[in-house]
Amino acid sequence: MNTPELANSVRLTGDAVEILDRRVYPFQRIWVRCTTSDEVAQAIRDMVTQSSGPLFATTAAMVLAARSVRHRPRDLALADLRAAGDRLVATRPTNNHIRDAVHAILAELRDLGEGDLAEEVERAARAHDEAYRTRSAALGRHAADLLPDGATVLTHCWADYYLIATVQATQEQGKHLEFVCTETRPYLQGARLTAATLVEMGYEPTLITDGMVAAALADGVADVALVAADRVTLDGHVINKVGTLGVALAANFAGRPFYALVQRPDPQAPTPEDVVIEHRDPDEVLHVLGRRTAADGVTGHYPAFDTTPPDLVTRIVTEKGAFRPENVKEAI
Amino acid sequence: MNTPELANSVRLTGDAVEILDRRVYPFQRIWVRCTTSDEVAQAIRDMVTQSSGPLFATTAAMVLAARSVRHRPRDLALADLRAAGDRLVATRPTNNHIRDAVHAILAELRDLGEGDLAEEVERAARAHDEAYRTRSAALGRHAADLLPDGATVLTHCWADYYLIATVQATQEQGKHLEFVCTETRPYLQGARLTAATLVEMGYEPTLITDGMVAAALADGVADVALVAADRVTLDGHVINKVGTLGVALAANFAGRPFYALVQRPDPQAPTPEDVVIEHRDPDEVLHVLGRRTAADGVTGHYPAFDTTPPDLVTRIVTEKGAFRPENVKEAI
């Protein structure tokens, strides 16, 4: 089975965290080297990595932070570690991977004695990474169960581990799929990350612009819509890359299923009002890969995520199975 | 009142038709010079001009064709002219401007005597151009009546004369509008043509990517959706730039009006089955302004238009007024 390059895009070395730069992938393979947790935070803020990348970057950053304070008194070292964690959590507000990773590592330390802090954090970080991969694999098997052999799956943005796990599970089940990917402006995650990874995994994906989603689903060019979710609320709202609401509306209009993938809903987010929608640099809308594409005198507007209400969602696929959105809190 | 540059983007000279190249506008002002009607047809096929540009390019091309055969016997000259017209009509199948312009000019000649063919065609061409502008102005006044003072109007693609006329009419009515424009990939008509023209007309448009339409309408960033139609069928379907269906679905979801502008429905198209949806070069989806934006191993898919059913359309605004889609055939 192919393990695509983006499945291992964060490396912890003896003195640094190296992050594959998703801003230029797959056109260039550049690894951004960070020697402090604050450099990792800056890299996350600058979108060097995204989707599940920040989770692995965060656990690795916590190891860097622990190494830098390992010789301080434990209470002071733990305070430094909490502060480093807070700065990582502050980088991006909508997805809860970073918050949960920091909390999981800090919680692990509370139950431990006075061993070497860096080693303890590294163990906790590895365990958190591994658990994330294991839960993604479970999610992928549940998602694969919903996809019929021969389906053409429309993706939006880049569903990262969830997509990789789903595709691997369909391959284990002997199902043949085809893929239609939106390019996902402004950052082109679909054209670059999803498409490149599906090619690595043996497919020949078809690319459409973000405006072609409704036509593709209505005309039968694709027959299932499958997206990740950055956050799912306990009342079944799906918060994901901007454009997802349009995909859900189109699937609903065309009578096609709309599936959203998330390991579990966020117990800290009962409703969409509990989720901060990140707005990013509006200039990104005015450029493509750094080149100006808009007329002078124009201002950009860049909400990074949108909110899809439960009645447009066919199933939310979690590590515990596929749920109707109104029942998704059972997945906690 | 400002007359923006794109309102006069085709020039007939003594020996050529000069067409403002919309593929690079507004970053470059290049006029493509065509000395035969077939060169004009090629320019239309290559998207040097689009929207209402092909209409003016076609009438001018018919003048060029008439000049080249003016000294032949009239029946042979007319046959040549018809053939030139057929080649122009064949360039782009979805919009009916080209077909109607060719037919109008040829019909005019049938009623004339044995005068100078080139002068007759030039008169008929001018009359057709002028009538198009007059009908667009009427349409614009009807559209302006629907737009409340203070509205923020979401545009998709480039509605050309219809948009210019609508904006001018709102200015005459003393209404203040704001605009949110989709960039409209792959060709970026919104980011380049619509945005540049609105700036010329005194506005500061906000640009969004095509995937942000549903969020913009749901979040109140825009409160009216306004698009042109390349074709409206007698049963009220709106065929327009791909992405329009998604705009209509989003407006419907958000409870916002969706208005489509067309001088009149096509009497030759009772239903959408009577309209050919053009597919363009899939490579355009894999590039932005000529630069590769997609991973290797990917295939593009590029339906240039999509079809919005009547139940998603609030009003179709014609030269004769605004109609509910089920009544649009009254506008003929």
Interface residues (C-beta under 8 A of the other chain):
Chain A: P26 F27 H156 V180 C181 T182 E183 T184 R185 P186 L188 A191 R192 A195 A196 V199 E204 P205 T206 L207 I208 T209 D210 G211 M212 V213 A214 A215 A216 A218 D219 V221 K241 V242 G243 L245 G246 L249 A250 F253 V285 L286 V288 L289 R291 R292 T293 A294 A295 D296 G297 V298 T299 G300 H301 Y302 P303 D306 T307
Chain B: P26 F27 H156 V180 C181 T182 E183 T184 R185 P186 L188 A191 R192 A195 A196 V199 E204 P205 T206 L207 I208 T209 D210 G211 M212 V213 A214 A215 A216 A218 D219 V221 K241 V242 G243 L245 G246 L249 A250 F253 V285 L286 V288 L289 R291 R292 T293 A294 A295 D296 G297 V298 T299 G300 H301 Y302 P303 D306 T307
